[in-house]
Amino acid sequence: MRMLLQQRPDGPEEAPRFVQLFLQPDLLGGFTLVRESGQIGGRSSVRREQFLDHASAVAAMERARDQQIKRGFQVMFAQGASAPR
């Protein structure tokens, strides 16, 4: 699963901010939620969170998506996931 969210810039000189969320299976049967965020064309940061099963990883991804939507981000691209509720 992969999802890209963007936030409109405050002014004409600023680049839009983005958040990318995706799930990766690991070699031991668990899943990793990867969160990358930053400004387009600038620096970004990456955080990883480990989960034992797919259901808890998807729930965490949905919570992260909902938090970003509340902060003004919009879903630009979603692959392997349903549309935001």
C-alpha positions as CSV (number, residue, x, y, z in Angstrom):
1,M,0.0,0.0,0.0
2,R,1.2,3.5,-0.8
3,M,-0.3,6.9,-0.3
4,L,0.9,10.4,-1.2
5,L,-0.6,13.5,0.5
6,Q,0.1,17.2,-0.3
7,Q,-0.6,20.5,1.4
8,R,-0.9,23.7,-0.5
9,P,1.9,26.2,0.1
10,D,1.1,29.4,2.1
11,G,2.7,31.7,-0.4
12,P,3.8,31.8,-4.0
13,E,7.4,31.4,-3.1
14,E,7.0,28.2,-1.0
15,A,7.1,24.6,-2.3
16,P,4.2,22.4,-1.4
17,R,4.7,20.0,1.6
18,F,4.2,16.3,1.2
19,V,3.7,13.2,3.3
20,Q,4.2,9.7,1.8
21,L,3.0,6.6,3.6
22,F,3.7,3.1,2.6
23,L,3.7,-0.4,4.0
24,Q,6.5,-2.9,3.3
25,P,6.5,-6.6,4.3
26,D,9.6,-7.7,6.2
27,L,11.5,-11.0,6.1
28,L,10.0,-12.2,9.4
29,G,6.3,-11.9,8.4
30,G,5.7,-8.5,9.9
31,F,5.2,-5.1,8.3
32,T,6.9,-1.7,8.3
33,L,5.0,1.5,8.0
34,V,7.3,4.1,6.4
35,R,6.5,7.8,6.7
36,E,8.4,10.3,4.6
37,S,7.6,14.0,4.9
38,G,9.1,17.3,3.8
39,Q,8.9,20.0,1.1
40,I,8.9,19.1,-2.5
41,G,12.4,19.7,-3.9
42,G,13.8,20.1,-0.4
43,R,14.9,18.1,2.6
44,S,12.7,15.2,3.9
45,S,12.6,13.0,6.9
46,V,11.8,9.3,7.1
47,R,10.4,7.4,10.0
48,R,9.8,3.6,10.2
49,E,7.5,1.8,12.6
50,Q,7.3,-2.1,12.9
51,F,4.1,-4.1,13.2
52,L,3.6,-7.8,13.7
53,D,0.5,-8.2,11.5
54,H,-1.0,-6.6,8.5
55,A,-4.2,-5.5,10.2
56,S,-2.4,-3.4,12.8
57,A,-0.1,-1.9,10.2
58,V,-3.1,-0.9,8.0
59,A,-4.8,0.6,11.1
60,A,-1.7,2.7,11.9
61,M,-1.5,3.9,8.3
62,E,-5.1,5.0,8.3
63,R,-4.6,6.9,11.6
64,A,-1.5,8.6,10.1
65,R,-3.5,9.5,7.0
66,D,-6.4,10.9,9.0
67,Q,-4.1,13.0,11.1
68,Q,-2.6,14.6,8.0
69,I,-6.0,15.2,6.5
70,K,-7.0,17.1,9.7
71,R,-3.8,19.2,9.2
72,G,-4.9,20.3,5.7
73,F,-3.2,17.7,3.5
74,Q,-5.1,16.2,0.6
75,V,-4.7,12.6,-0.8
76,M,-3.1,13.0,-4.2
77,F,-2.4,9.3,-4.9
78,A,-3.4,6.0,-3.3
79,Q,-2.4,2.6,-4.5
80,G,-3.7,-0.6,-2.9
81,A,-5.9,1.3,-0.5
82,S,-9.5,2.6,-0.4
83,A,-10.2,6.2,-0.7
84,P,-10.2,8.3,2.6
85,R,-13.4,8.3,4.5
